[in-house]
Amino acid sequence: MDLKLAGKSALITGASKGIGRAAAECLAGEGCDVILVSRTAADLAAAKEMIARKSDVNVDTVVADLSDSRYVDQQAKDFPNIDILVNNAGAIPGGKLADVDEKTWRKAWDLKVLGYVNMCRAFYALMKHRRSGVIINVTGNAAQTHDPEYICGVAGNAALTAFSQSLGSVSPRDGIRVISVNPGPVETERLVGLMKKKAQDRTGNADNWRDLFKPLPFGRACTPGEIGAMIAFLASDHCGYNSGSVVTVDAGLSARTMNF
């Protein structure tokens, strides 16, 4: 399917690894020029080299910590004409309420929750002026699963899901679409690292980490590429009547959490 994205431009945050990098790869593969934003210069350089080698598009990189709104404002100044914004930066720590102190909670939300809100505020205004644009917020299915051992992420993802629905409910008036993508477990470097630690703790052998995925639907976690492909589709005109919606990609996990 030709997504007809060639010639468009997309800015992706958290783009050096995992879902963000996969989204950038998919969008570049469809002919989008991409701007990769992350806090880690070396990982950005590696992502740029790989994408530029595979796709004949322009690839820019920006080292920025989007928990600081000054960097958000700078992105809007430097890239005022992007067609697609993919908010993906942020990793909220696990833990029960008593495990996550105020400082840790605020730091996590400054990047993911307020970072998304500030990026939307800055780029929505630019898109509204052109009466065109797509904003995709990558949140997470914790908004639906309500896992008390990931309570900071549950609250953050729920806030961003509702935020995306609220903004997306009125954005078509300005020619803009806003969508939330809620992945379930995704086989990123971060998740693999966590699974290796769990496997080591439980069995004494970190090499058995894939066994921990066996109870999941299809016996595996989602791949970053599957989320990247969904993002590219949602950004395309093939999905042009979609705004204010939540697209959950978790093979039904959040629909049957109590029975899993």
C-alpha positions in Angstrom: 0.0 0.0 0.0 1.4 3.4 -1.0 0.8 5.6 2.1 1.5 8.7 -0.1 3.8 10.2 2.5 6.7 10.9 0.1 7.8 14.5 0.4 6.3 15.1 3.8 8.4 15.7 6.9 8.1 14.2 10.4 9.7 15.0 13.7 10.0 12.0 16.1 11.0 12.3 19.7 12.8 9.5 21.6 13.9 8.5 18.1 17.4 7.0 18.8 16.0 3.6 19.9 13.0 1.4 20.2 9.6 2.6 19.0 10.8 6.0 18.1 13.6 4.7 15.9 11.2 2.2 14.3 8.7 4.9 13.6 11.4 7.0 11.9 12.5 4.0 9.8 9.0 3.3 8.6 8.2 7.0 7.9 11.6 7.4 6.0 10.8 4.2 4.1 7.6 5.8 2.9 9.6 8.8 1.7 9.3 11.2 4.6 12.1 13.4 5.6 12.7 12.8 9.3 14.0 14.8 12.2 15.3 12.5 15.0 15.2 14.0 18.6 16.8 12.3 21.6 19.1 13.1 24.5 21.9 10.7 23.4 24.1 12.0 20.6 25.9 8.7 19.9 22.6 6.7 19.5 21.2 9.5 17.3 24.2 9.3 15.0 23.8 5.5 14.7 20.1 5.8 13.9 20.8 8.6 11.3 23.5 6.5 9.6 21.2 3.5 9.3 18.2 5.3 8.1 20.1 7.4 5.6 21.7 4.2 4.2 18.3 2.5 3.7 16.2 5.4 2.6 16.8 8.3 0.1 15.5 11.0 2.4 16.8 13.9 4.5 17.7 12.9 8.0 18.4 15.5 10.7 19.2 14.9 14.3 18.7 17.1 17.4 20.2 16.4 20.8 17.6 17.7 23.3 16.1 17.0 26.7 12.4 17.8 26.1 11.7 17.9 29.9 13.1 21.4 29.5 10.5 23.6 27.7 13.2 25.7 26.3 14.2 22.9 24.0 10.6 22.4 23.0 10.4 26.0 21.9 13.6 25.7 20.0 12.3 22.7 18.0 9.3 24.7 17.0 11.5 27.5 15.8 13.9 25.3 13.9 11.3 23.0 12.3 8.1 25.1 11.9 6.8 23.3 8.8 6.7 19.6 9.8 3.7 17.7 8.7 3.8 14.9 11.3 4.8 15.1 15.0 5.4 11.8 16.8 5.7 12.2 20.5 7.5 9.2 21.9 10.2 10.4 24.4 10.1 9.2 27.9 10.5 6.1 30.1 8.4 6.1 33.3 9.8 3.9 36.0 7.9 1.0 37.5 6.9 0.5 41.1 4.0 0.8 43.5 2.9 4.1 45.0 5.3 3.7 47.9 8.2 2.9 45.6 8.1 6.1 43.5 9.0 9.3 45.5 7.9 12.8 44.4 11.2 13.7 42.8 11.2 10.5 40.6 7.5 11.0 39.7 8.0 14.7 38.7 11.1 13.9 36.7 9.3 11.2 34.7 6.3 13.3 34.1 8.3 16.4 33.1 9.7 14.4 30.2 6.8 12.2 29.1 3.6 13.9 30.2 4.5 17.6 30.2 7.0 17.0 27.4 4.2 15.7 25.1 1.8 18.5 26.2 4.4 21.2 25.5 5.3 19.7 22.1 1.7 19.6 21.2 1.1 23.2 22.2 4.1 24.4 20.2 3.5 22.5 17.0 -0.3 22.6 17.1 -0.1 26.4 16.7 2.1 26.1 13.7 0.0 23.4 12.1 -3.2 25.4 12.8 -1.7 28.3 10.9 -1.2 26.0 7.9 -4.5 24.1 8.6 -2.7 20.8 8.1 -0.9 18.3 10.3 -0.9 15.1 12.2 0.1 14.5 15.9 0.6 11.0 17.1 1.2 10.5 20.9 2.7 7.2 21.8 1.4 6.4 25.3 0.9 2.9 26.5 -1.7 0.3 27.4 -1.1 0.9 31.1 -3.8 3.5 30.7 -6.2 0.6 30.4 -4.5 -2.2 32.4 -4.1 0.0 35.6 -1.2 -2.1 36.9 -0.6 -1.0 40.5 3.0 -2.0 40.2 3.4 0.6 37.4 1.3 3.3 39.0 3.3 6.3 37.8 3.1 5.0 34.2 -0.6 4.2 34.6 -1.4 7.7 35.7 0.9 9.3 33.1 -0.4 7.2 30.2 -4.0 7.7 31.2 -3.5 11.5 31.4 -1.9 11.5 27.9 -4.6 9.3 26.5 -7.3 11.6 27.7 -5.3 14.6 26.6 -5.0 13.2 23.1 -8.7 12.4 22.9 -9.7 15.9 24.1 -7.4 17.7 21.8 -8.2 15.4 18.9 -11.9 15.9 19.4 -11.6 19.5 18.3 -8.5 19.5 16.1 -10.3 18.7 12.8 -11.7 22.3 13.0 -8.1 23.4 12.4 -7.3 20.8 9.8 -5.2 18.7 12.3 -5.6 15.1 13.4 -4.5 14.0 16.9 -4.3 10.3 17.8 -3.0 8.2 20.7 -1.2 4.9 20.1 -1.2 2.6 23.1 1.3 -0.2 22.7 1.4 -3.2 25.1 4.7 -5.0 25.8 7.2 -4.1 23.0 10.5 -5.9 22.5 12.7 -2.8 22.9 16.2 -2.8 24.4 14.8 -1.6 27.6 12.2 -4.4 27.9 14.8 -7.0 26.9 17.1 -5.7 29.6 14.3 -6.0 32.2 13.4 -9.5 31.1 17.0 -10.6 31.3 17.2 -9.4 34.8 14.0 -11.1 35.7 15.2 -14.3 34.1 18.4 -14.2 36.0 16.6 -13.5 39.3 14.1 -16.3 38.7 16.1 -19.0 37.0 19.8 -18.0 37.4 20.1 -17.8 33.6 19.5 -14.5 31.8 19.5 -16.4 28.5 16.1 -17.7 29.3 14.5 -14.3 29.0 12.3 -15.2 26.0 10.6 -17.8 28.1 9.0 -14.9 30.1 7.1 -13.9 26.9 5.5 -17.3 26.4 2.3 -16.4 28.4 1.8 -13.3 26.2 -0.6 -13.5 23.2 1.1 -15.3 20.3 3.9 -16.2 22.7 5.8 -13.0 22.1 6.0 -9.3 22.7 5.1 -6.8 19.9 8.0 -5.7 17.8 9.0 -2.0 17.5 8.5 -2.3 13.7 4.8 -3.2 14.2 4.3 -0.1 16.2 6.3 1.9 13.7 4.1 0.6 10.8 1.0 1.5 12.7 2.3 5.1 13.3 3.1 5.5 9.6 -0.4 4.3 8.6 -2.1 6.6 11.1 -0.1 9.5 9.8 -1.2 8.8 6.2 -4.3 10.1 4.4 -5.5 6.5 4.3 -6.4 7.2 7.9 -7.6 10.7 7.2 -10.9 10.5 9.1 -9.3 9.4 12.4 -8.8 11.9 15.2 -9.4 11.9 18.9 -9.1 8.1 18.9 -7.0 5.6 20.8 -5.4 2.8 18.9 -4.3 0.1 21.3 -1.8 -2.5 20.0 -1.5 -5.2 22.6 -3.1 -8.3 21.1 -6.1 -8.0 23.4 -4.1 -7.8 26.7 -5.9 -4.8 28.1 -9.2 -6.2 27.1 -8.7 -9.3 29.4 -6.2 -8.1 32.0 -8.0 -9.6 35.0 -7.9 -13.0 33.3 -4.3 -12.9 32.2 
